[in-house]
């Protein structure tokens, strides 16, 4: 990593355990929840909620506890309560499949409306939920709060669902569900993580029932020319990890 990138990516510890870095000069606070806080824009960003994943598996005969949407919304509500964002941007794959919205419990739908009230609520289209969001926009019965977009610019940042093979500077994306593996105390620990080189940033999946892809996989590692910084989610803090420590 060159000196300029090292200076950009030297993380600052926040009182809540989050880390702050700069991506194309924009202050980015990497939250313990896996969400991204952009204080200059009053914007909270979260990726890959995969709401109703549990009910999607149940519909196919694989029974999972039906509480993933509730747990994910609990975490999102806690972030909103603490930060009071003017805008919330969900980076795509907010719903697990095209029928997820119709399967949501009434109280979860009501809670979405309440969380969005009084703020700019933005749904980005993802590969899992593009059809669901389009149907919701067209159907008054299943209409969601806020607005649906493909991607959006915010200052020097470009918010999108899936990282592009050739980076657009300032890109903030999800989709890949990055996870970091390290060996600690003679055992392997695997945690969701942020990945950034100061030019682009990939967020961990925010949803309760989401898997992860090792950051050493070529699908993630190949997106960065210089070795990026990995910021793994701990219980009450985000941990900056050296690339060489990953397994």
N, C-alpha and C positions, 0 to 999 in steps of 0.2 A: 504494500500500500504506500503510495507516495505521500510526501509531507503535507501537501495541501489537503488531501483526503483525510489523513490522520487527524489534522486539526479540525476539520469539519465534523468528523465522526467521534471525537472525544466526547463521550456522553456526560451529561450533568445529572446528578441525582436529584430528584424532586422529593419533597417531604412525604408524599403518598407512596413512595417506592417506585414511581415511574422514572423513565429516563427521557432526556430531551436531546435531540440531535437536530441538525439542519439538513434539509434536502433542497438543493438549488437555492439556498439562502433562507428558506422558509423554516421557521421554528416548528418542529414536530415533537409532540410529547407522546411517548410510547407508554400506554397505560397498562397496568397489571392485568386488566380484564382482557387485553388483546385489542382494545379499541385505540384509535388515534385521535388525539386532541390537537386542533390547530387554533391556538389562542388568538392569533392575529385576525382570524376570520370567524371566531365564535362558532366553530364547526367541529362536531363530533363525527368521526368516520368509523364504521365497523363493516367487516366483510364476512360473507358466507355464514349467515345465520342458519340456513337450512331448516327453517321452521317446518314442523310437521314431518320430519324425517321418520320419527318413531311410528306415526300412523301410516306412513307409506310402506314401511316394512311389515307392519301388522296386516295391511291389506293384501300382502303377498304371502301371508302365513308365517312370517318370522316375527314372533312376539317380542317386542321391546317395551320397557316401561313408557307409558304415554305422557311423560312429563317434560319432554325436551323443549317444547315451545315455551312452556311456563318458566322453566329454568333459564332459558335464553333471554326471555323478556324481563325476568327478574334482574339479570345482570345489566341489561340495557337500561332499565329503569333506574338502577342505582347510579349508573354513569350520568344519566340525564339529571338526576336529583343533585348530584355533587357539582356538576359543571354548568348547569343551566345553559346549554348551548342555544344559540339563535337558529342554528341549522343542524340537521342530522342527515348524513349521507350514508346510505347502505349500499355497499359496493357490488351488489349482484349476488345471485344465489341466496337471496333472503328466504325464498321458499324452496322446498326440496323438489317439488314437481308441479305439473300444470294443475293439479287438483288440490293442492295443499290449502289454498285459501278457503275452499268450501269445507274442508275437514277441521278447520280451527274451531276450538270451543268459543262459545259466544263471549265469555268473559275475556278471552285473549284478544278477540277482535275489538271489543270495547276498550281494552287497555291500549291497543295500538292507536285508536282514535284519541285517547286521553294524552298519550305521550306526544303525539304530533300536534296537539292543539297549541296555537300561538307561536309555532316555529315553522321554518321552511323545512319540510320533510321530503327528502329526495330518494327515490328508488332507482338505482342503476340496474339495467338489464344484465342478467347472467345467463350462462348456458342452461342452467337448470330451471330458471323461473321466467324466461322471456315470454313464453306462452301464457303463463299464469298472470303476469303483469299486464299483458295485452288484453286478456279477457277481463281482468278486473277493471281496466280503464274503460272498457266498452259496456260493461254490465253494471247497472245502477245497484243491483242487489249485492254484488260482491265488491263494490267500489272501495278502494283503499284511500286512506288520507294521503295528502301530498301529491307529488308529481313523479312521473316516470320518464327517465332519459336514458340514452345509450351510454354517454360519458359526459364529463363536464370539466371545465377549467376553473381553477380557483387560485388566484395570484400566479405564482410561478409553477403551480402544481397542475397535473393533469390526472383526474380521477377516472379510473376505468375498471372493468371487472378482470379481464385477463391480460397479463403482461404481454407486451409485443416482443417478438423475437429480436428486433432492433429497437433499442430503447428510445422512447421519446423522453427527453430530459424533463425531470419533475414528475415522472409517472408514479402514481400511487395505485396499487392494484391488489387484488386478492387471488381467488381461484385455486391457487396451488396448495393451500393449507400447509405452509412450511413448519417443520418441526426440527429441533436440534437434539442430537444424542451426545451425551458426554458420559465418561466413566467417573463416578464419585464414590468413595468409600467402598471400593471393590464391587460396585454394581453399576449397571448402565441405567442412566436416567434419560427419559425422552420427554421433551416439553415443547408445546407450541412456541413459535418465535416470530419476531419481526426480522427482516433481512434488508439491509440498505448499504449502498456504497456512496451515499451523498448525492447521487444523481437520480436514483429511483428507489422506491420503497415497496416491499411486499408485506402485506399484513397477514397475521395468523387468522385462521377461521375463528369466528366469534361464537358459533353455535355449540350447544351442549353435546350433540351427537355427531361430531365431525371428526374424521380421521386426520392423518397428516402424512406429508411426504418429507423424507429426510432432505435437509438443505444441501447435502452433498450429492444428491441425485442431479444428473445433467440437466434435467428440466428446470431446476432452480439455479444451480451453480453456473450453468452455461449462459445465464442472463447477465452475468457480471464480468467485466474485463479485469478489474482489480478485485482482490479478495474483499468481500463485504464484511460488515460487522453484523453479528447475529445477536439479537436481544431476546433471551428466553424468558418466558413467563414463569415466575416463581409464585409461591403462596401469597406473599405480600410485597414483592418487589420484582422488577425486571432486571435480569442479569446480563450484562455485556459479556459475550464469549469470544475468545480468539478462534479464528478459523482452524488453527492447528490443533485445538483441543477437541474438535468434533470427531465422532466415530460413526 
